[in-house]
């Protein structure tokens, strides 16, 4: 999918207050987008509540052919969490309901009590209709997952208040409050984030000392392996020898998906980064390596093993020629990517 992004350079302003421990900064951006990944479409599907059908028990048949009607339970609601899993479950539910209905219809042709047959068949027809409707909802919403935006204009602005201080024993603290409004995009991941609510929010609160840095931000710390996974609430960063280490924890997540970790090491122009995260299907991990051949050319490679999926190996190169940035990547899963960028006069043009 080709993606286009023309953006103005972010405007940043900082003003020192009379109290040196408070800093006010601002940012603004505007531009044109086309074919960005529609993040809102994914959010529209994940967590959607679906009505499950009333379930029925099979009618019983006596030796003389007399039927006793089955029972029907009340309808319940279910919340989806996975596109593939819920669609597969819904398809199977429709097939099971259709098979049960066909069995009753076949049985009805061999005789029995018509009234009781009518009750059993009607209940199964209702189940089939409900399951079919549920599948239609899942599939219709699922079509929007992974779709890309049309052309559009975005503009946004924000103000950030940062407060800092230190104790006598050398521990420094910081906290921030931010107000953002407008249509926002994620230029790094080519995602259309959507409209910001324009409300004030509390950012990260952290403390730093010889022990490292502890950061608290309820649901605001990105998963260290992938920003597509659930955010963390607290993180700890430190340096062990030449290795930079960060661990993040999501207090609300189950024990199988609460933690993620990142470790980085650099030497002689080479940089190694290992990231990993827990998941219900297992552990996801990625190892990335980059080597700076010179001031303008960098070679990259990584191997990524997402939980429950095949590992993917990628190699690439990045360079800048006469103000034009070029990035090329190719993976063993038959995917490739070429990015071109050019910045001039405060505007950036990116084509992917």
Residue frames relative to the residue before (quaternion, step in Angstrom):
aa qw qx qy qz dx dy dz
X 1.0000 0.0000 0.0000 0.0000 0.00 0.00 0.00
X 0.3206 -0.7500 0.5480 0.1855 3.57 -0.76 1.03
X 0.1099 -0.7998 0.5897 0.0214 3.53 -0.96 0.92
X 0.1262 -0.7922 0.5956 0.0411 3.55 -0.98 0.86
X 0.0573 0.7891 -0.6085 0.0616 3.53 -0.95 0.89
X 0.0127 -0.7602 0.6492 -0.0202 3.56 -0.75 1.13
X 0.0622 0.8320 -0.5413 0.1042 3.56 -0.47 1.16
X 0.4296 -0.6533 0.5487 0.2958 3.51 -1.13 0.61
X 0.5687 -0.5701 0.4530 0.3825 3.56 -1.16 0.52
X 0.5319 -0.6452 0.4416 0.3254 3.56 -0.92 0.93
X 0.3208 -0.7326 0.5715 0.1836 3.54 -1.00 0.87
X 0.0474 -0.8138 0.5788 -0.0189 3.57 -0.65 1.10
X 0.0034 -0.7913 0.6107 -0.0290 3.54 -0.88 0.97
X 0.0587 -0.7963 0.6020 0.0097 3.55 -0.98 0.86
X 0.0439 -0.7986 0.6003 0.0017 3.56 -0.91 0.90
X 0.3181 -0.7419 0.5579 0.1926 3.57 -0.83 0.97
X 0.3271 -0.7503 0.5448 0.1822 3.54 -0.93 0.90
X 0.6959 -0.4350 0.3475 0.4535 3.56 -1.30 0.12
X 0.6830 0.3735 -0.2477 0.5768 3.54 1.15 -0.71
X 0.3852 -0.7707 0.4609 0.2125 3.60 -0.42 1.21
X 0.6272 0.5644 -0.3340 0.4202 3.58 1.24 -0.33
X 0.6995 0.3976 -0.2648 0.5315 3.62 1.24 0.01
X 0.0409 -0.7938 0.6067 -0.0123 3.56 -0.82 1.03
X 0.1724 -0.7628 0.6163 0.0927 3.54 -1.02 0.88
X 0.0190 0.7922 -0.6089 0.0365 3.57 -0.81 1.00
X 0.1465 -0.7968 0.5817 0.0726 3.55 -1.16 0.55
X 0.0749 -0.7859 0.6117 0.0502 3.54 -1.22 0.44
X 0.0030 0.7782 -0.6279 0.0067 3.54 -1.22 0.56
X 0.0198 0.7909 -0.6106 0.0352 3.57 -1.12 0.65
X 0.0107 0.7816 -0.6234 0.0177 3.55 -1.20 0.56
X 0.2230 0.7909 -0.5506 0.1465 3.55 -1.13 0.53
X 0.5056 -0.6083 0.5222 0.3189 3.52 -1.41 -0.26
X 0.0611 -0.8005 0.5953 0.0332 3.59 -0.97 0.80
X 0.0077 0.7792 -0.6266 0.0081 3.55 -1.28 0.50
X 0.8590 0.1141 -0.0945 0.4901 3.55 -0.90 0.93
X 0.3363 0.7299 -0.5274 0.2757 3.58 1.04 0.68
X 0.5810 -0.5724 0.4371 0.3791 3.57 -1.17 0.56
X 0.3602 -0.7649 0.5009 0.1850 3.56 -0.77 1.09
X 0.2245 -0.8131 0.5256 0.1103 3.57 -0.01 1.30
X 0.6162 0.5630 -0.3483 0.4267 3.60 1.06 -0.70
X 0.6194 0.5576 -0.3510 0.4268 3.59 1.06 -0.70
X 0.6357 0.5131 -0.3280 0.4744 3.56 1.03 -0.75
X 0.6629 0.5100 -0.3039 0.4561 3.55 0.93 -0.91
X 0.6164 0.5634 -0.3460 0.4277 3.58 1.10 -0.67
X 0.7125 0.4411 -0.2643 0.4774 3.58 1.11 -0.58
X 0.6949 0.4701 -0.2883 0.4615 3.55 0.77 -1.05
X 0.8086 0.2330 -0.1954 0.5037 3.56 -0.81 1.00
X 0.4411 0.6982 -0.4638 0.3207 3.60 1.24 0.08
X 0.3509 -0.7439 0.5335 0.1972 3.58 -0.89 0.94
X 0.0946 -0.8010 0.5911 0.0099 3.56 -0.81 1.04
X 0.4210 -0.6967 0.5213 0.2561 3.56 -1.05 0.79
X 0.2463 -0.7571 0.5875 0.1452 3.57 -0.78 0.99
X 0.5361 -0.6560 0.4264 0.3169 3.55 -1.08 0.71
X 0.5792 -0.5212 0.4766 0.4070 3.53 -1.32 0.25
X 0.3060 -0.7556 0.5502 0.1812 3.58 -0.95 0.84
X 0.1881 -0.7889 0.5785 0.0866 3.57 -1.12 0.68
X 0.3361 -0.6890 0.5948 0.2419 3.53 -1.24 0.47
X 0.5847 -0.6159 0.4028 0.3414 3.56 -1.10 0.68
X 0.4797 -0.6356 0.5181 0.3122 3.53 -1.13 0.67
X 0.3236 -0.7445 0.5512 0.1930 3.59 -1.09 0.70
X 0.2300 -0.7774 0.5761 0.1043 3.55 -1.14 0.69
X 0.3479 -0.7386 0.5429 0.1967 3.55 -0.80 1.04
X 0.7030 -0.4708 0.3235 0.4236 3.56 -1.29 0.24
X 0.6924 0.4670 -0.2837 0.4712 3.59 1.10 -0.65
X 0.6248 -0.5672 0.3348 0.4192 3.59 1.27 0.12
X 0.5046 0.6541 -0.4298 0.3643 3.60 1.24 -0.09
X 0.2555 -0.7788 0.5585 0.1275 3.57 -0.92 0.95
X 0.1918 -0.7279 0.6426 0.1432 3.52 -1.26 0.60
X 0.4700 -0.7158 0.4359 0.2770 3.59 -0.64 1.11
X 0.4614 -0.6653 0.5158 0.2801 3.56 -1.15 0.69
X 0.4968 -0.6460 0.4897 0.3098 3.57 -1.31 0.13
X 0.2538 -0.7531 0.5908 0.1393 3.54 -1.24 0.51
X 0.2595 -0.7635 0.5731 0.1458 3.58 -0.88 0.97
X 0.6233 -0.5557 0.3957 0.3823 3.56 -1.25 0.37
X 0.5583 -0.5947 0.4615 0.3488 3.56 -1.22 0.53
X 0.1483 -0.7728 0.6116 0.0822 3.55 -1.16 0.66
X 0.3828 -0.7051 0.5453 0.2428 3.55 -1.29 0.30
X 0.1083 -0.7851 0.6067 0.0620 3.54 -1.06 0.75
X 0.2782 -0.7513 0.5758 0.1632 3.58 -1.16 0.62
X 0.3512 -0.7599 0.5042 0.2121 3.56 -0.67 1.05
X 0.1781 -0.7782 0.5937 0.1009 3.53 -1.23 0.54
X 0.7965 0.1795 -0.0816 0.5715 3.58 1.11 -0.56
X 0.5077 -0.6745 0.4502 0.2910 3.55 -0.83 1.02
X 0.7258 0.4456 -0.2592 0.4556 3.58 0.65 -1.12
X 0.6804 0.5104 -0.3010 0.4312 3.58 0.83 -0.99
X 0.7016 0.4650 -0.2814 0.4608 3.59 0.86 -0.90
X 0.6344 0.5089 -0.3485 0.4659 3.59 1.01 -0.68
X 0.6472 0.5108 -0.3238 0.4641 3.59 0.95 -0.82
X 0.6506 0.5129 -0.3157 0.4627 3.58 0.95 -0.87
X 0.6654 0.5010 -0.3065 0.4608 3.58 0.97 -0.85
X 0.6274 0.5256 -0.3393 0.4636 3.60 1.00 -0.77
X 0.6655 0.4956 -0.3005 0.4703 3.58 0.93 -0.89
X 0.6336 0.5321 -0.3342 0.4514 3.58 1.03 -0.76
X 0.6403 0.5103 -0.3230 0.4746 3.60 1.00 -0.78
X 0.6554 0.5120 -0.3115 0.4597 3.57 0.95 -0.89
X 0.6552 0.5083 -0.3144 0.4621 3.59 0.95 -0.86
X 0.6627 0.5028 -0.3058 0.4632 3.57 0.96 -0.89
X 0.6494 0.5104 -0.3197 0.4643 3.59 1.00 -0.82
X 0.6504 0.5177 -0.3164 0.4570 3.59 0.98 -0.85
X 0.6541 0.5099 -0.3122 0.4633 3.58 0.98 -0.84
X 0.6522 0.5082 -0.3102 0.4692 3.56 1.00 -0.82
X 0.6508 0.5134 -0.3208 0.4582 3.58 0.93 -0.86
X 0.6327 0.5354 -0.3317 0.4506 3.58 1.02 -0.79
X 0.6650 0.4933 -0.3031 0.4717 3.60 0.96 -0.82
X 0.6516 0.5090 -0.3239 0.4599 3.57 0.99 -0.82
X 0.6362 0.5133 -0.3297 0.4723 3.59 1.04 -0.75
X 0.6550 0.5141 -0.3042 0.4628 3.57 1.02 -0.85
X 0.6243 0.5708 -0.3378 0.4128 3.57 1.06 -0.77
X 0.6511 0.5351 -0.3260 0.4283 3.58 1.05 -0.63
X 0.6649 0.5151 -0.3041 0.4474 3.61 1.25 -0.37
X 0.6802 -0.4835 0.2928 0.4667 3.59 1.23 0.04
X 0.3845 0.7021 -0.5417 0.2565 3.54 -1.29 0.15
X 0.6616 -0.4893 0.3827 0.4200 3.51 -1.34 -0.19
X 0.4277 -0.7498 0.4424 0.2432 3.57 -0.41 1.23
X 0.6547 0.5348 -0.3288 0.4210 3.59 0.88 -0.90
X 0.6802 0.4756 -0.2928 0.4747 3.57 0.92 -0.89
X 0.6055 0.5429 -0.3460 0.4679 3.57 1.07 -0.75
X 0.6396 0.5424 -0.3232 0.4384 3.56 0.94 -0.91
X 0.6444 0.5202 -0.3179 0.4616 3.59 0.99 -0.87
X 0.6883 0.4872 -0.2854 0.4554 3.57 0.86 -0.99
X 0.6811 0.4859 -0.2910 0.4640 3.58 0.89 -0.94
X 0.6406 0.5275 -0.3300 0.4500 3.60 0.96 -0.82
X 0.6484 0.5123 -0.3189 0.4641 3.57 0.98 -0.82
X 0.6785 0.4797 -0.2946 0.4719 3.57 0.95 -0.84
X 0.6154 0.5320 -0.3486 0.4656 3.60 1.06 -0.65
X 0.6362 0.5185 -0.3215 0.4723 3.58 1.04 -0.77
X 0.6381 0.5232 -0.3202 0.4654 3.57 1.01 -0.85
X 0.6615 0.5096 -0.3033 0.4591 3.58 0.92 -0.93
X 0.6589 0.5097 -0.3121 0.4567 3.59 0.92 -0.89
X 0.6656 0.5056 -0.3019 0.4584 3.57 0.97 -0.88
X 0.6724 0.4890 -0.2966 0.4698 3.58 0.91 -0.91
X 0.6336 0.5240 -0.3298 0.4639 3.58 1.04 -0.75
X 0.6459 0.5111 -0.3134 0.4726 3.59 1.02 -0.80
X 0.6385 0.5240 -0.3231 0.4619 3.57 1.01 -0.83
X 0.6482 0.5085 -0.3158 0.4708 3.59 0.96 -0.83
X 0.6375 0.5327 -0.3288 0.4490 3.59 0.99 -0.81
X 0.6312 0.5262 -0.3288 0.4654 3.58 1.04 -0.80
X 0.6682 0.5077 -0.3008 0.4531 3.56 0.86 -0.99
X 0.7109 0.4634 -0.2760 0.4514 3.58 0.81 -0.98
X 0.6450 0.5196 -0.3364 0.4480 3.60 1.01 -0.71
X 0.6805 0.4522 -0.2884 0.4993 3.58 0.99 -0.79
X 0.6195 0.5704 -0.3393 0.4192 3.55 1.05 -0.80
X 0.5925 0.5834 -0.3738 0.4109 3.60 1.11 -0.58
X 0.6757 0.4952 -0.3008 0.4557 3.58 1.13 -0.57
X 0.5510 0.6044 -0.4065 0.4073 3.58 1.23 -0.31
X 0.8111 0.1990 -0.1722 0.5224 3.57 -0.76 1.03
X 0.4665 0.6615 -0.4652 0.3583 3.59 1.21 0.15
X 0.3649 -0.7258 0.5436 0.2109 3.54 -1.29 0.23
X 0.5713 -0.6423 0.4078 0.3077 3.50 -1.11 0.78
X 0.4971 -0.5864 0.5315 0.3557 3.52 -1.33 0.23
X 0.6861 -0.4285 0.3483 0.4736 3.58 -1.25 -0.29
X 0.1429 0.8063 -0.5653 0.0996 3.56 -1.08 0.63
X 0.4174 -0.6593 0.5654 0.2673 3.50 -1.40 0.08
X 0.0640 -0.7869 0.6114 0.0546 3.56 -1.03 0.73
X 0.0690 0.7606 -0.6449 0.0286 3.53 -1.22 0.56
X 0.0821 0.7989 -0.5905 0.0794 3.56 -0.99 0.81
X 0.0597 -0.7785 0.6241 0.0294 3.54 -1.25 0.44
X 0.0030 -0.8124 0.5828 -0.0179 3.53 -1.17 0.52
X 0.2184 -0.7384 0.6232 0.1366 3.52 -1.31 0.42
X 0.1129 -0.7990 0.5901 0.0269 3.57 -0.90 0.99
X 0.1643 -0.7593 0.6249 0.0767 3.55 -0.97 0.95
X 0.0474 -0.8112 0.5827 -0.0123 3.58 -0.64 1.13
X 0.1185 -0.7943 0.5953 0.0256 3.55 -0.82 1.06
X 0.0243 -0.8091 0.5866 -0.0277 3.57 -0.83 1.02
X 0.0850 0.7824 -0.6134 0.0660 3.53 -1.24 0.52
X 0.1929 -0.7799 0.5853 0.1097 3.58 -1.26 0.23
X 0.4013 -0.6936 0.5466 0.2430 3.52 -1.20 0.62
X 0.6700 -0.5139 0.3558 0.4006 3.56 -1.25 0.27
X 0.6999 0.4515 -0.2784 0.4784 3.59 1.12 -0.52
X 0.6679 -0.5793 0.2775 0.3759 3.59 1.23 0.50
X 0.5259 0.6013 -0.4381 0.4123 3.61 1.18 0.25
X 0.1819 -0.7958 0.5723 0.0780 3.57 -0.72 1.08
X 0.1971 -0.7742 0.5960 0.0815 3.53 -1.17 0.76
X 0.0075 0.7824 -0.6223 -0.0224 3.55 -1.21 0.48
X 0.0047 0.7703 -0.6376 0.0118 3.55 -1.19 0.61
X 0.1169 -0.8088 0.5745 0.0473 3.56 -1.13 0.55
X 0.1277 -0.7357 0.6596 0.0855 3.51 -1.32 0.57
X 0.0535 -0.8271 0.5595 -0.0056 3.58 -0.83 0.94
X 0.1422 -0.7411 0.6502 0.0882 3.52 -1.31 0.59
X 0.0325 0.8047 -0.5880 0.0750 3.58 -0.62 1.16
X 0.0213 0.7921 -0.6088 0.0379 3.55 -1.09 0.74
X 0.6435 0.5310 -0.3957 0.3839 3.54 -1.23 0.56
X 0.6221 -0.5101 0.4339 0.4056 3.53 -1.38 -0.05
X 0.1173 -0.8273 0.5489 0.0222 3.57 -0.72 1.10
X 0.1271 -0.7613 0.6316 0.0728 3.53 -1.23 0.68
X 0.3337 -0.6913 0.5986 0.2290 3.55 -1.29 0.45
X 0.2665 -0.8086 0.5041 0.1450 3.57 -0.09 1.30
X 0.6333 0.5600 -0.3389 0.4129 3.60 1.04 -0.70
X 0.7893 0.2719 -0.1317 0.5346 3.59 0.97 -0.89
X 0.3924 -0.7408 0.4609 0.2911 3.60 1.31 0.11
X 0.4117 0.6886 -0.4798 0.3551 3.53 0.86 1.06
X 0.3358 -0.6883 0.6043 0.2198 3.53 -1.18 0.69
X 0.2373 -0.8246 0.5005 0.1149 3.57 -0.19 1.29
X 0.4792 -0.6760 0.4377 0.3491 3.60 1.13 -0.53
X 0.7072 -0.4660 0.3301 0.4168 3.55 -1.33 -0.12
X 0.3581 -0.7008 0.5759 0.2214 3.53 -1.08 0.82
X 0.5666 -0.6605 0.3878 0.3040 3.54 -1.04 0.79
X 0.4113 -0.7291 0.4658 0.2870 3.60 1.17 -0.33
X 0.5383 0.6151 -0.4064 0.4082 3.57 1.22 0.38
X 0.5431 -0.6078 0.4675 0.3422 3.55 -1.24 0.43
X 0.0378 -0.8104 0.5847 -0.0026 3.55 -1.00 0.83
X 0.4498 -0.6654 0.5256 0.2803 3.53 -1.18 0.61
X 0.2848 -0.7635 0.5585 0.1550 3.55 -0.83 1.01
X 0.7869 -0.3203 0.2348 0.4723 3.52 -1.20 -0.53
X 0.1674 -0.7227 0.6596 0.1210 3.52 -1.26 0.62
X 0.0482 0.8308 -0.5485 0.0812 3.59 -0.62 1.09
X 0.1286 -0.7527 0.6362 0.1107 3.51 -1.33 0.35
X 0.1315 -0.8120 0.5687 -0.0020 3.54 -0.94 1.04
X 0.1318 0.7733 -0.6115 0.1034 3.52 -1.05 0.85
X 0.7698 -0.3180 0.2480 0.4948 3.55 -1.23 -0.35
X 0.6222 0.5619 -0.3221 0.4398 3.58 1.22 -0.50
X 0.6410 -0.4709 0.3432 0.4995 3.59 1.22 -0.45
X 0.5354 -0.6108 0.4703 0.3451 3.58 -1.19 -0.54
X 0.1277 -0.7592 0.6353 0.0608 3.54 -0.93 0.98
X 0.0875 -0.8117 0.5775 -0.0020 3.58 -0.77 1.09
X 0.1239 -0.7697 0.6241 0.0519 3.56 -1.01 0.93
X 0.2281 0.7458 -0.5982 0.1842 3.57 -0.82 1.02
X 0.3323 -0.7952 0.4737 0.1812 3.57 -0.07 1.31
X 0.8479 -0.0590 -0.0131 0.5267 3.58 -0.39 1.27
X 0.6241 0.5884 -0.3270 0.3967 3.60 1.21 0.22
X 0.6086 0.5314 -0.3583 0.4677 3.60 1.26 0.07
X 0.3910 -0.7545 0.4737 0.2311 3.58 -0.49 1.17
X 0.5689 -0.5690 0.4714 0.3610 3.53 -1.17 0.69
X 0.4708 -0.7276 0.4267 0.2585 3.59 -0.74 1.04
X 0.6557 0.4887 -0.3146 0.4820 3.60 1.21 -0.40
X 0.7975 -0.1136 0.1205 0.5801 3.57 0.90 -0.94
X 0.4189 -0.7093 0.5024 0.2629 3.58 -0.89 0.90
X 0.5417 0.6078 -0.4042 0.4169 3.59 1.29 0.03
X 0.6335 0.4999 -0.3304 0.4895 3.59 1.27 -0.24
X 0.6947 -0.4938 0.3134 0.4188 3.56 -1.25 0.28
X 0.5142 -0.6597 0.4665 0.2879 3.54 -1.08 0.82
X 0.4193 -0.6857 0.5405 0.2486 3.53 -1.30 0.47
X 0.4381 -0.7011 0.5079 0.2421 3.56 -1.33 0.26
X 0.7965 0.1011 -0.0308 0.5953 3.58 1.13 -0.60
X 0.0292 -0.7989 0.6008 0.0053 3.58 -1.07 0.72
X 0.1720 -0.7610 0.6173 0.1010 3.53 -1.27 0.49
X 0.0555 -0.8014 0.5955 -0.0094 3.57 -0.78 1.06
X 0.1248 0.7746 -0.6121 0.0983 3.55 -1.05 0.82
X 0.3602 -0.6962 0.5679 0.2511 3.54 -1.34 0.02
X 0.1074 -0.7755 0.6216 0.0271 3.53 -0.81 1.10
X 0.7918 -0.0942 0.0197 0.6032 3.58 -0.12 1.25
X 0.7773 -0.2634 0.2274 0.5241 3.57 -0.65 -1.13
X 0.5887 0.5869 -0.3517 0.4303 3.60 1.30 0.10
X 0.2528 -0.7405 0.6063 0.1422 3.58 -0.86 1.02
X 0.0561 -0.8330 0.5493 -0.0350 3.58 -0.57 1.17
X 0.0071 0.7801 -0.6251 0.0235 3.57 -1.01 0.90
X 0.0745 -0.7722 0.6308 0.0194 3.56 -1.02 0.89
X 0.0895 -0.7967 0.5971 0.0281 3.59 -0.89 0.95
X 0.1198 -0.8029 0.5833 0.0278 3.56 -1.05 0.81
X 0.2313 -0.7474 0.6123 0.1141 3.53 -1.03 0.94
X 0.3143 -0.7996 0.4814 0.1735 3.58 -0.27 1.25
X 0.6898 0.4872 -0.2849 0.4535 3.60 1.14 -0.54
X 0.6037 0.5914 -0.3581 0.3968 3.59 1.20 -0.34
X 0.5888 -0.5384 0.4567 0.3937 3.53 -1.32 0.32
X 0.6776 -0.5193 0.3364 0.3975 3.55 -1.24 0.46
X 0.6529 0.5324 -0.3172 0.4355 3.61 1.17 -0.52
X 0.8057 0.2245 -0.1261 0.5335 3.61 1.18 -0.22
X 0.4201 0.7596 -0.4187 0.2667 3.55 1.17 0.51
X 0.7927 0.3358 -0.1416 0.4887 3.58 1.09 -0.62
X 0.0039 -0.7504 0.6604 0.0284 3.52 -1.28 0.58
X 0.1414 -0.8049 0.5754 0.0335 3.57 -1.14 0.63
X 0.0766 -0.7774 0.6229 0.0413 3.54 -1.20 0.61
X 0.0162 -0.7857 0.6182 -0.0168 3.59 -0.98 0.90
X 0.0379 -0.8202 0.5706 -0.0134 3.56 -0.86 0.96
X 0.0188 -0.7867 0.6166 -0.0224 3.55 -1.13 0.76
X 0.0518 -0.8023 0.5946 -0.0071 3.59 -0.91 0.94
X 0.1927 0.7618 -0.6024 0.1401 3.56 -1.06 0.84
X 0.8723 0.0316 -0.0326 0.4869 3.57 -1.06 0.87
X 0.7489 -0.4179 0.2184 0.4656 3.57 0.89 0.93
X 0.6584 0.4676 -0.3129 0.5000 3.60 1.28 -0.02
X 0.1125 -0.7827 0.6108 0.0412 3.55 -1.05 0.82
X 0.1187 -0.7844 0.6078 0.0348 3.57 -0.87 1.02
X 0.0042 -0.7970 0.6035 -0.0248 3.57 -0.90 0.93
X 0.0767 -0.7829 0.6173 0.0091 3.55 -0.79 1.09
X 0.0145 0.7851 -0.6185 0.0284 3.58 -0.82 1.01
X 0.0230 0.7942 -0.6058 0.0425 3.56 -1.10 0.69
X 0.0372 -0.7908 0.6110 0.0051 3.55 -1.23 0.55
X 0.4523 -0.6599 0.5273 0.2863 3.52 -1.13 0.68
X 0.0177 0.7758 -0.6306 0.0139 3.55 -1.20 0.59
X 0.6675 -0.5079 0.3561 0.4120 3.56 -1.24 0.38
X 0.7075 0.4525 -0.2553 0.4790 3.58 1.09 -0.74
X 0.7473 -0.3039 0.2157 0.5501 3.61 1.24 -0.09
X 0.6295 -0.5100 0.4115 0.4175 3.56 -1.17 -0.61
X 0.2277 -0.7456 0.6127 0.1302 3.55 -0.97 0.92
X 0.0344 0.8118 -0.5800 0.0579 3.59 -0.95 0.85
X 0.0573 -0.7838 0.6182 0.0138 3.54 -1.16 0.68
X 0.0990 -0.7674 0.6317 0.0475 3.56 -1.05 0.85
X 0.0503 -0.8113 0.5820 -0.0242 3.55 -0.61 1.19
X 0.0939 -0.7793 0.6191 0.0228 3.56 -1.09 0.84
X 0.0058 -0.7819 0.6233 0.0052 3.56 -1.02 0.82
X 0.0856 -0.7898 0.6067 0.0292 3.56 -1.11 0.73
X 0.2916 -0.7608 0.5603 0.1489 3.55 -0.75 1.11
X 0.2943 -0.7710 0.5402 0.1645 3.58 -0.38 1.23
X 0.7577 -0.1307 0.1075 0.6302 3.53 1.11 -0.85
X 0.7736 -0.3628 0.2337 0.4640 3.58 -1.22 -0.26
X 0.7874 0.3383 -0.1700 0.4866 3.63 1.10 -0.46
X 0.7498 0.3452 -0.2056 0.5257 3.65 1.17 -0.29
X 0.0076 -0.7886 0.6139 -0.0344 3.57 -0.88 1.04
X 0.2374 -0.7545 0.5995 0.1227 3.57 -0.95 0.97
X 0.0833 -0.8090 0.5815 0.0176 3.59 -0.92 0.91
X 0.0435 0.7663 -0.6407 0.0189 3.54 -1.26 0.52
X 0.0882 0.7954 -0.5982 0.0409 3.57 -1.11 0.59
X 0.1985 -0.7288 0.6392 0.1445 3.50 -1.33 0.43
X 0.0907 -0.8163 0.5700 -0.0238 3.55 -0.75 1.12
X 0.0358 -0.7929 0.6079 -0.0214 3.55 -0.74 1.11
X 0.1378 -0.7945 0.5896 0.0465 3.57 -0.17 1.31
X 0.6119 -0.5858 0.3878 0.3634 3.57 -1.05 0.79
X 0.8468 0.1554 -0.1326 0.4912 3.56 -0.84 1.00
X 0.7019 0.4235 -0.2653 0.5076 3.61 1.24 0.11
X 0.6192 -0.5318 0.4206 0.3961 3.54 -1.33 0.26
X 0.5001 -0.6432 0.4829 0.3211 3.57 -1.10 0.67
X 0.1996 -0.7716 0.5977 0.0867 3.55 -1.16 0.72
X 0.1505 -0.7799 0.6037 0.0687 3.57 -0.87 1.02
X 0.0687 -0.8091 0.5833 -0.0201 3.55 -0.87 1.01
X 0.0675 -0.7597 0.6446 0.0526 3.56 -1.12 0.75
X 0.0723 0.8158 -0.5696 0.0690 3.57 -1.08 0.63
X 0.2089 -0.7501 0.6118 0.1390 3.51 -1.37 0.01
X 0.1225 -0.7755 0.6171 0.0533 3.54 -1.18 0.73
X 0.0961 0.7922 -0.5976 0.0781 3.56 -1.01 0.81
X 0.2307 -0.7422 0.6086 0.1595 3.55 -1.30 0.27
X 0.0112 -0.8039 0.5921 -0.0544 3.55 -0.73 1.13
X 0.8456 -0.1195 0.0442 0.5184 3.57 -0.61 1.19
X 0.7540 -0.3986 0.2020 0.4814 3.56 0.93 0.93
X 0.6364 0.4948 -0.3283 0.4924 3.60 1.28 -0.08
X 0.2176 -0.7755 0.5815 0.1146 3.59 -0.71 1.07
X 0.0830 -0.7918 0.6052 0.0024 3.55 -0.96 0.96
X 0.0037 0.7859 -0.6172 0.0367 3.56 -0.90 0.99
X 0.0356 -0.7983 0.6004 -0.0318 3.57 -0.80 1.09
X 0.0338 0.7935 -0.6058 0.0461 3.58 -0.93 0.93
X 0.0259 -0.7750 0.6313 0.0109 3.56 -1.15 0.68
X 0.1547 -0.8026 0.5737 0.0523 3.58 -0.96 0.92
X 0.5846 -0.6128 0.4132 0.3347 3.56 -1.25 0.44
X 0.6080 0.5241 -0.3690 0.4685 3.60 1.28 0.10
X 0.5926 -0.6277 0.3258 0.3856 3.56 1.25 0.66
X 0.5472 0.5676 -0.4311 0.4388 3.59 1.08 0.65
X 0.0199 -0.7840 0.6204 0.0071 3.54 -1.18 0.58
X 0.1251 -0.7933 0.5941 0.0457 3.54 -1.24 0.45
X 0.0516 -0.7714 0.6342 0.0113 3.56 -1.01 0.88
X 0.0638 -0.8003 0.5961 -0.0053 3.57 -0.71 1.11
X 0.0735 -0.7747 0.6276 0.0252 3.55 -1.00 0.92
X 0.0182 0.8129 -0.5810 0.0355 3.57 -0.91 0.89
X 0.0038 -0.7853 0.6189 -0.0110 3.54 -1.12 0.69
X 0.0961 -0.7979 0.5947 0.0207 3.55 -0.89 1.00
X 0.1940 0.7680 -0.5912 0.1519 3.56 -0.86 0.98
X 0.8582 0.1110 -0.0845 0.4940 3.54 -1.00 0.81
X 0.7066 -0.4702 0.2695 0.4550 3.58 1.08 0.65
X 0.6819 0.4351 -0.2994 0.5061 3.60 1.25 0.13
X 0.2159 -0.7677 0.5931 0.1109 3.56 -1.10 0.77
X 0.1211 -0.7633 0.6322 0.0547 3.55 -1.02 0.91
X 0.0024 -0.8074 0.5872 -0.0568 3.58 -0.68 1.12
X 0.0231 -0.7902 0.6122 -0.0130 3.55 -0.89 0.97
X 0.0236 -0.8206 0.5704 -0.0278 3.57 -0.78 1.04
